[in-house]
Amino acid sequence: MKYLNLGDRTELVSLSEAIFKGLANDGSLYMPEVVPALAKDFIEAMPHMSLSEIAFEVLKPYLQSDMDDSALKEMVEQTFSFPIPLRPLEENIAVLELFHGPTQAFKDVGARFLSRLMSYFRPATAQKLVVLTATSGDTGGAVANGFHKVPGIEVVVLYPRGKISPYQQYQIAGPGENIRAIAVEGSFDDCQRMAKQAFNDVALRQQVTISSANSINMGRLLPQMVYYFEGVARMMSLNHGQAPVICVPSGNFGNLTAAVMAFKMGLPVRRFLAATNVNDVVPRFLTSGEYQPKPTIATLANAMDVGDPSNFSRLYALFEKDVAKLKKLLSACPVSDGEIRDTIQSVHQRLNYLLDPHSAIAYTSLKQSLEREESGFFVATAHPRKFVEVIDTVMPEVGKNLREKYGANFVTDKNCITMASEYKLLKDYLLNLT
Ligand SMILES: *Cc1c(COP(=O)(O)O)cnc(C)c1O
């Protein structure tokens, strides 16, 4: 399998080039050159297969030209080492919980798989490979955890000092060893600027091999398809094989792109719903046919605060850039902070189920959109304990119980250093790493 540059479809690269470069030279994204169809037999057998058996079959066509079955099997088993349960909530609604990984958010699967791919394809040079990431909170934790102790890779995470939650800092600065946490005295934009300068510094890159682990990386996208095969496999036993409606809470639209790729591979899905917060560029696009990005608005579901989603070009390409085709399969609806709070409270009261703000958006959209004869599931992308500050404002008692159950005091500055927001300091640091 080769990967094509969406900006110039004549440029084909190997998977390893796509994952180490992240973006093509012209700034466009990579995509598999074809989305292969899986055998009907496999779809029918899924309910009787385990998560890692399903994952192996789904990922194999994308990787078999680059590695043998035993290497892929090992990677799959290391990545999918925790359950992804489907829980029935109401008569026609279930939730697929993607938050049972080590950092309690769905990004764990992508980060874990990417780290193993990079370790496998690592060029055999004397230079160490440095993965450099700027984070506003959530991604840094998944990357730190996913790459922890992976041989031959040093990870440098830049985060704005004092501007992420204590729990997020614990996840980034806690692991130590090959994970270097740098608390930058500045904003997230400062962190991102410093990282960008490093990527553009030709002299530096001659001495240090640097890669990125951000969310547009093909290596993070591929394993996310597995969620949807797993969800539909378990749903088939619940609803007698009827194709479900699937609702995905979306920010950068990577997770939904993976879901649509799964559909193109032959997964039975009735239709998709993209649930967003008030950063509603995609819902507006589906109404007007015009893609008009806007500055980001801060919301309670902050991992979805994206004004110009970078995976949109991939999603659009899957529909041959045809809005009518896209609208046949996908609808979208924005959900406000007020509705997030109301849903967290009412679902807890009515169904005794606690939603985090991102998953609350997905539930709200699915509940509003589901027709009588349909059934479906939404994906829960984070554990509510990660957003206990929001739960506190809605139901203080429940928030208090969450803190008691999971603890609130973490040693968070064990393995981090502080740095002024000057590129030269970062450059010196990177040069002295190897
Ligand atoms: C990143 C994230 C999302 C958004 O996922 P995309 O693939 O960027 O659309 C949703 N919920 C949580 C909790 C996240 O961390």
The ligand as an SDF file (V2000), in Angstrom:
LIG
                    3D

 15 15  0  0  0  0  0  0  0  0999 V2000
   -9.3330   15.0310   20.4610 C   0  0  0  0  0  0  0  0  0  0  0  0
  -10.6540   14.7960   21.1180 C   0  0  0  0  0  0  0  0  0  0  0  0
  -11.8670   14.8590   20.3940 C   0  0  0  0  0  0  0  0  0  0  0  0
  -11.9250   15.2480   18.9290 C   0  0  0  0  0  0  0  0  0  0  0  0
  -11.4260   14.2590   18.0720 O   0  0  0  0  0  0  0  0  0  0  0  0
  -11.0780   14.6100   16.5520 P   0  0  0  0  0  0  0  0  0  0  0  0
  -10.5070   13.3630   15.9800 O   0  0  0  0  0  0  0  0  0  0  0  0
  -10.0580   15.7220   16.6270 O   0  0  0  0  0  0  0  0  0  0  0  0
  -12.3200   15.0490   15.8890 O   0  0  0  0  0  0  0  0  0  0  0  0
  -13.0500   14.5680   21.0470 C   0  0  0  0  0  0  0  0  0  0  0  0
  -13.0600   14.2670   22.3660 N   0  0  0  0  0  0  0  0  0  0  0  0
  -11.9260   14.2000   23.0950 C   0  0  0  0  0  0  0  0  0  0  0  0
  -12.0210   13.8790   24.5450 C   0  0  0  0  0  0  0  0  0  0  0  0
  -10.6760   14.4500   22.5020 C   0  0  0  0  0  0  0  0  0  0  0  0
   -9.5560   14.4020   23.2460 O   0  0  0  0  0  0  0  0  0  0  0  0
  1  2  1  0
  2  3  1  0
  2 14  2  0
  3  4  1  0
  3 10  2  0
  4  5  1  0
  5  6  1  0
  6  7  2  0
  6  8  1  0
  6  9  1  0
 10 11  1  0
 11 12  2  0
 12 13  1  0
 12 14  1  0
 14 15  1  0
M  END
$$$$
